[in-house]
Amino acid sequence: MIFALDIGTRSIIGMVGRAENERMHILAVEKQEHSKRAMIDGQIEDIAQVGKVAAEVTARLENRLNCKLTRVCIAAAGRALHTESGHFELELPEVRRVSDDLIGQLEAGAVSDAEAAVTRNSDRLGRLYLVGYTVSRYLLDNYPLLTLHGHNGQKLETDVVATFLPAEVVDSLYSAMQAAELEVISLTLEPIAAINAAIPPELRLLNLVMADIGAGTSDIAACRDGSVVGYTMATVAGDEITEAIMRAYLVDFSTAERLKAESASHETLRFTDILGLDQEIPADELKAAIQPAMKQLADELARRIREINGGPPSAVFLAGGGSKLEGLVDAVASALEMEPRRIAIAGANFKASAFSDEEELNDPEYATPLGIAVSAGLGLISDSYRVRLNGQPAKLFRSGVLTALDVLQMNGYNYADLIGRTGASLAVTIDGRRTLYRGEPATPSILHINGQDLPPSTVIQAADTIEFTPACAGKPGQRTLAEALGSEEAAASCLVNGVPAAPNYELHSGDSIETNVIVPVKASAPSALPAHANGERAPSALPAHANGERAPSAPPTGEARPARSIPVPNKPQEEAKTFPPRQFYLNGNSLELPAKPKGDPYYLMDLLEHTGLDFEHLDRPVVLKVNGENSAFMRVLNDGDNISIQTEESHA
């Protein structure tokens, strides 16, 4: 069975049927209106609300047919529709019989030509999905044919009209169906579906146009010489009439919709306006009030029809709920300067492709849902097969030949996922010379089709299973200061962005390293460190003073002071015995420090917090000396060392 859903601006219509003797036997039809305006101009605004209504329509059909419906065929509205023509020629080495494979190759080339034109305009048009195409002409050895299959020839040509929609339109449709717990197995365009129901292929030798007038948009398709030659869309439809009634009589949207429907069958219309006043008007008065809006709708339809067809056609079929508006046929005929008898309400030709024992199918509102069912059930679109990507049904938006690359791109992957990117390089400056550490290469992607390792150019067939693992970008270039300079000793006497840094400091692009720096050096406060190129601050080896106290001044010459003992934290007895406290002389004062864990050595930088210097407000260089020698911050200290850490002026 085929389950078709027409997701309209005002309502959702569901149909279930099966193909019998080259026609669709429609078994059940259900319709439900949205409880609120969940869609505007054919675009889903409230995905959850649309999914809820779709689930309710599905449940009613399941109850009627006593079956479970899980796979659905849908159509996308023509809002923001973009069409592009494509042409392709195929020259064979010799005359041969034309097979389906050759026709597929020919059509794929023409579609690729149309896609290339769209790609050139991608900045202006945004991200587009190819949702379908129609062959407008075949040529075999320069002779036009309706079909090439089975003919013999050497030169094959075709022209196609490819249809594209913004990615947001298609993605929202899939999201709504997912909310309704339905799997999409076929996606086509609403005007393609509607024309397949309203104008059978045998009538397309004539120059005919179908206008499917919904609530938010009007989809238009034109055919001649046996083929559909183009699609377009008008952003005016039935809602324009409803809104005119709202303005004229001060009623809400649902009341205006009811008045519009009743005006065709009631002589007197009764309603309550938004002020709470009961009103009663003749139906003819309402019909007169909506004439300007109806003329605007007819004029826009006529303009779009002339645009897509190159002039007035031989006849026009009006479909959709909006086509039921009394007087619209005459208004469209007048706008096109055609005889009213050449404008008809669609429905009379539905019986050519569908029938039902239970339902009346000649309602023009059924053009799109019936067209979806007919298109999928009778094989009029070729994208109704299933392909699974990473365990989930893949989105398929085009017909003709599909490669694995096509499927991946339709489902959100791009060339970067296929190829991967090498990690970013790390660029630093060492003593004025630019040094580059390159990033690691990317981990390549993995593509398996039906369990085999195959290239992205592989043509995908129905029921194929694709497993794809995207490429992983390589790690960026990384170096610590010690790694860049070759040793911790070299790193101990250098500056990064003018500030001392530890040997394990991770370098960033834009860092500037100065090596073999001899103190005195300029000390910078941690709160005002130079910034990296990426906006982060370079970490400094200069800690803030522990408690803000000033260290005692140096004693007078020849005078000794008692040793200043630093409290030793409580430690396990065995550790204290193994690693005794360390004894130094800092700026003339005795300084006892607790042993570090595991007996690690003390560095000159460890004593900065005991100097009493206010590093947040320094404005002159600091001189570092150990036993009278200029030293670096990473100088390893020994017991009994005489250390001097003072500003340049104090030292002098």
N, C-alpha and C positions, 0 to 999 in steps of 0.2 A: 504494500500500500504506500501511497504518497501522501504525506502530511504537509500541507502548505499553509503558511501564515502570512497574511497581509497586515503589516504593522503600520497603520495609518495614523494621521494626526488626531483624528477624532475617535477612531475605534479600531479594534483588531478583529479581523475576520479569519476564521480557520476553516479549512476544507480538507476532507480526507477522501481519496478515491484510488482507483486502480485502472491500469490500462487494459482495455478490452476492444479488440478488433480496430486498433489504431485510433481509438477515441478514449477519453477518460470517463470512466463511470464514477460519478460523484456520489459517495455513500452518505455523507453528512456534512452540514454547514452550521457553524455557530458564529455569532457576532456579539461583541460586548464593547460598550463605549468606555473610554477612560473616565474615571470619577473626577479627575481634575486635569488641567492642561499639562499633561506630562510630555507633550511633543509640540514643537513650534516649527512650522514650515517644513514638516517632514523629518526634522532632526530631533532625536531623543534628548530630552532635557533631564528627565527623572528616570534613570535606568531601573531602579527598584520598582517604581510604579508600573512601568511598561512590562517588566518581568512578571509582576503579580497578575496583571490582566491576561498576559499570554498564558500563564499557568492555569488560570480559571477557564479560559477558552479550551485549553488542552484537556482539562479534567472533564468538562461537559462532553466533549467529543469521545473521550475514553468511556464514559458511562453509557453513551448512546450505542457505541460499537462494541462494548465489552472487550476492549483490548488496551494494551499499554503503548503509548506513543512516546518515543524517545528521540527520534531523528526528524528534523524539520527542514523544509525548503523555504527560503525567504527571499525577499527582494529589497534592494536599497532604493530610497527615494532619490529623485534627481536634483536635490538641492545642491547648489554649487557644482553642478555637473560640468565636466569638461570633456569635449570630444576632440579627437585628432585623427586625421586620415593617414593611412600608410600604404605604401606600394612596394611590391617585390616581384622580381622576375627570376625564373629558374630555367637555365639553358641546359638541356640534357645532351650527352655525347651523341646520341642517336635517337631515332624515333622509337618510343616504347609506350606500353600501356600505362596509364596514369593510375597509380594505386593510392590507397588512403594515406600511406606513409609520405608519398610525394606531396599530396594535398596538405597534410599537416605541416610539412617542412615549408611549403609555399606560404601558408597562412601565418606561420610563426615568424617568417622573415618580414612579412608586411606589418605584423603587430610590433615587432622590434623596431621597425622604421618609425611607427607612430610613437612608441615609447621614447625613442631617441629625441624626437621633437619635444615631447613633454619634459624630458630631462634638461634640455637646453633652457627651458623656462621655469625650472624648479624654484629658483629664488623668488619668482613672482607668484607662482601657484602654490608653493608649499609642498608638503609630502602627500603624494597621490597614490591611490591603489588602482590598478587596472581591474575593473570588475567584469568586463566582457567586451566582445567585439562582434561585428557583423560584416560578412563579406558583401560588398556592394557590386563586385564585378569579377568574373573569371574571363580570361582570354587564353585560347589554345591556338598557337601558331597564328596569332593576331585575329582569331575569330571568336566572338563572344559566345559563351555558353552559360547555361544556368548551373550546370555541375560538370566537373571534370572527370569524375569517377568512371573508369572503364573506357574512356576515350584514348585514342592513340595520338601522340604528338611529340614534339621536341622542345618547343618553347612554351613555358607556362607563365602566366602573369595573373596577379590578383590585386585588387584594391580592397581595403578594409576600413571600417569606421570603428576605432577603438574608443571605449568609454572609460573615463577615470572619475573617481570620487575622492574627496579629502579623506585622509586616514581616519579622522575623528568620526565621520559618518559610519564607516564600516566597523570600527572598533566598538562603538556604542551598540550597534546591532548585536554583535557577538556577545557583549557583556549582558545585554538584556536577555538573550536566549540562555546564557549560562545561569542567570538568576532564576529562570523558569525551568532549569534542569533539563534543557533540550540541547541536543547536539546538531549543529548546522552541517548539513551534507550538501547543500546546494545554495549558491548565492547568485542572483542575477539582478538586473536593473528593472525597476518598475515599468518604464515604458516598453522595454523588451518583452516583459511578461504580458503586459496588457495588449500589445499589438498581436502577440501570438494567439490570444483569445479572440480579439475583436476582428482581426483581418486574416483569414486563412491564407496560406501560401499561394493557393491557386488564384486569389484575387489580387496579388501584388504586382501583376503585370500592369495594372492600372496605377495612375498617380493618385494615391490615397494618403490621407493623414488621420491619425488618431490622436485625440486630446483627452487625456485622463485627468479630469478635474476633481481633485480631492478637496480636503478642508484647507490645507496649508499651501500646497503647490499644485501646479498643473503640468503633468508630464506629456510631452509631445513626441511622436515618432512619425516619420514619413517613409513611404515606399513607392517604388516605381520600377518597371522593367524586371519584375520578379524578385527584387531585393529590398530590404530596408536600407535606406540611404542616409539616415541621420536621426539624431535625437536632440532634444533641447528641453528646457524647463522654464516655466513662468512662475514668478513668485507671488502671483495673485491667484486666488481660488475661492472656494466657498466661504471662507472666513471673512473675506472682504464684505460680502453681503450681510453676514451676521453682525459684523461690527457697525455697518450702516444702520441696521435696525436698533442696535444698542444706543447709538447716538440720537436717533430720531425719536425714540420713545422712552429713553432713560430706563432701560431694563438690563438685567445681568446677562451674561453670555448664554447660559442654559435656557433662559426664557426667550432670548432672541432666536436661538436655534429652533425651539418649539414653534414659534410664530412663523418662521421661514418655512417649516415643514407643513404647518396647517394651512398656510395661505393658498395652497393648491387645491384643498378639499373642503374648506370652510368658507362661508360667506361672511361670518362675523368672528372676530378674534377677541378673546378676553384674556386679560393679564393683570398683574400687579406690578407697578413700577418700583424703582428703588426708594421712593418716598413713602411707600406703603399705600398708595392710592390705587384702587381698582379702576381699570380702564376697559373700554369696549370700543373697537374700531372696525369699520368694514375692511374686508380683505383687500378690496381694490385700492383702499387708501395706502395700505402697506406696500402693495405692488408698485404704486406710483412713487413711494418714498425711496424704494431701492433701485429705481431706474438709473440714476447716475452711477451707482456702484456697479450695476450690471453692465452698463455701457463701457465702463473702465475695464472690467474683466474681459468683455468681448473684444475690445480694441487691443488689449495686450495679447490675447490669444491669437488674434489675426496677425499682429506684428511678428510674433514668434513663428507662426506657421509660414508666413511669407519668407522669413529669414532662413528657415531650415529647408524649405522646399524650392526657393527661388521664385516664388510667385504663388498665386492661388492654385490649389490642387483640383483634381476632377471632382472629389467628394471628401467630406470630413465626417468622421465618426466621433461623437462626444461620449465619453465614458466617465465612470466615477460618480460618487454621490452628488457632486456639484452639477452634473449634467441634467439632473431632474428639475432644476430651477425653471419655473414657467417663464417663457419668453426668451430664454437664453439662445435657443436655436435660431430664432429670427434675428437676435442681436448679433450673433456671430456671422450669419449670412450677410447682414448689412455691412458689417465691418470688413468682410472679405470681398464684398461686391459680387456675391454669388447668389444663385437662386436658392430660396429656402429648402426646396426639395432635394438639394444636393448636400444638406446638412442633416445627419440622422443620429438618433440615440443608439449607441452600441447595444448589442444584446441579440439581435436577430441572427447573427452569424456564430453565436456561441455553440449552437447545436452541431456545427461542422466538426468541432473538436471535442465536445463533451456532451454527456447526457446524464439524466438522473431520474430514478423512479420515485424519489422522495422530495426533491427540492425543485423549485422554479428557478431556473438558471438564467433567464433572460433579463435579470436586473442589471443595469449598467454598473452598479456598485460592485458587481462580482468580477469585473474585467481583470483586475490585478490578481486577486487570489486564485481565480480560475486559470489565469495565464501562468501563474507560478506552478500550479499543479500540472497543467498541460506541458509547459516547457520541460519540467523535470521528468514527468511520467512518459512522455512521448519522445524523449531524447532530443529536444530542440535546442538544448544547451549542453555543452560537453564538459562542464565542470562539476557534475553531480556524482563523481566517484569519491571514495574515501581514501585519504592518505593519513598515516599517523606519524607525528613528529614527537620524539621523546615521550612516547606513551600517550599523547593527547591528539585528538583530531586536528589536523593542520587546516589553517585558513587558506582557501583556494579562491582567488579572485579573477582568474582569467581562464579562458578556454584555449584550445589548441595544445601544442606541445609544451610540456613543463619540464624543466630541468630541476635537479636538486637545488641549484643556486636560486632559481626562481622561488621555490617553496620556502627556502630559508629567508629570503628577502621579504616575502609576503608575511612572514611570521616574526618580523622584528629584528632579524640578524642583519649584519652589514659586512662589508669587506674586512673591517678590522677584526671581526669575530672569526673570519676564515683564515686570515693571514697572521694576525697578531702584530703587536708593536714591540720593537726593541726598547728596553728600559731607558729612561732618560739619562743622559750623560751628566757627570758631575764636573763642573768647570770651576777651578780655583786659580788663584794667582800666588805663586811662590817666589818671593824676592823679585817681583815685577814680571815674571815669566808665566804666561798662561799655561796651565796644565789641565788636561782632559782625561777623566777616567770614564770609559765607556760603560753603558749599562749592559745587562745580560741579554742575550737573544730571547725571543718569545718562544713559549712552548706551543708547538703547532696544534691546529685543530684536528679533531678526529671525526670522520664522517663514515658511517656504516649504513648501507642500504640493504635491507633484508639480510643483515648479518655480514655482508661483504664490505671490505674497504674499497670504496669507489670514489672517483673524482666528482667535484661539484657539477660538471657538465653532463653527468648521467641523466638520461631522460627518465622521468618518473611515470610509472604506470599505476593503474587502479590497484588499491589494496597494498601498495608498497608501505614498508615500515622504515622510517628514517631515524637513526640515532645520531645526534650531533653534540659534540662537546666543543664549545668555542675555544679558540686559541687564548692562551694566557699571556698577558704582556710580561716582558722580561723585567727583572728587578732593576731599579735604577742604580747607577754607579754609586758606590759607597766607600768611604775611607775614613779612618780615624786620623787624628793629627799625627800620632806616632807611626801609623802605617804609611802615611803620605811622605814622612821625612825619614823613614827607615829604622827608627829606634826611639825609645822613650827618652834617652839622653838628649838626642837632637831636639825632641819636642819640648824639653825642659827649659830651653833657652830661646824661646820664640814667642811671638805675639800673633794673635788672630784678630784681625780688624782692630789692631792697636791695643788689644787687651790680652793679658796672660790667660792661657787655657790649659786644661789638663791634657795629658797625652791621649786619654781615651775619648776626647771630645770628637763628636761626629761632625765632619765637615759638611757645609752646605754650598750649593752653587753661588758664586759671587764672593766667597770668603777670600780675604787677602792675608797671606802668611808672611811674616818677616822672621828670618832665622838668624841665629848667632847674635841676638840682641844682648848687649852688655849693660847691666844696670849702672847708673840710675835709669829707671824707666818711669814713664808717666803712668800713675795708677788712676783708674777711673772708677767712680762709684758704681755699684751694681745697678742702681736705679737709673743710670744714664749711660748704659752700655751702647756701643754702636750697633746699628741694626744690620741684619743680613740683607742680601738682595731680595729674599722672600718675605721680609717683614719681621722675622723672628729676631730675638736678641741673642748675641753670642754669649754663651755661658762663660763666666769668669772664674778663675781660681781664687779671687779675692773674697773671702767671707766677710759678713758684717761683724762688728764687734759683738761679743756675746752678751754683755750687759751694759754697755755704754760707759763703764768706769774707765778712768784714765789710769794707765800703769804708773807705778811710782817712778819719780825722776831718778836719774843716775846719781849714785852717792858721790860725795866729795872724794877727791883723790886720796888714796890711802885709807879711807874709812870703809869698813866692812859692815854690811847689814845682815841680820839673820835671814836665813833662807825662807822664801815665801812658798809655803806648801799648798799645792792644789789638792782638794779632797779627792780621794780615790773611791770610785763607785764600788759598791759591794760586789764581789766576784767570788766564784768558788775558791775554796782555800787552796786547792791544788794549783789553780791558775796563778794566783798571787805569788805563790812560792816559786813557780817556774819563771814568771816574767816580772821582775821587780820594777818599781817606778823608774822613770828616766829623769836625769838631772842635766839642766842646761843653765847658761847665764844669758839673759836677755836684757839688752840695754843696761848692763851693769848690775842687774838684779838676779839673784838665784831663782830658778824656776824648776819646780818638780812637777812632772806630768805622769799620770797613770800609764801603765803599759798598754799598748794597743792589743786587740785580740790576736792571738797566735804570734805575738811578739813582732808584728810588722813595724818597720822603721818609721820614725817621724821625719817629715820633710820640712823645709824652711817655711813653706806656705802654711803649715799647720800652726805656726806660732803667731800668725798675723792677728788673731783675735785676742792675744794676750799683750799686744803692744800698747793699747790705750789710744791708738790713732783712730780718728773719726773718718772712716773711708767714704762716708756719704758726702763729706764736704771738703775733700782734699783739693788743693789748687796748686800743688807743687809736686815734683817727682819724689819718689821714695828710694832711699839708698839701702841696698841689702848687702850685708857683709857677714861672713862666717870666719872667725879667727883672723880678722883683718883683711880677708880677700873678698873682692866683688863676687857675688854668687847669684844663681838663678833660683826661682821659686821652688823648683823640684830638687834642690840640693838635699841629699840625705844627711841627716844629722847624727852625730855620735855623742855619747855621754861626755859632759864637760865642755862641749863647744861653747865658745863665746860668740854670741849672735848680736848683731846690731840691725834693727829695722827702724829707721827714723827718716823723717823728711829731710830734704836736701839742706835746708836752712839749719835745722837742729843738729844735723851731722857736722856741718861746718863749724 
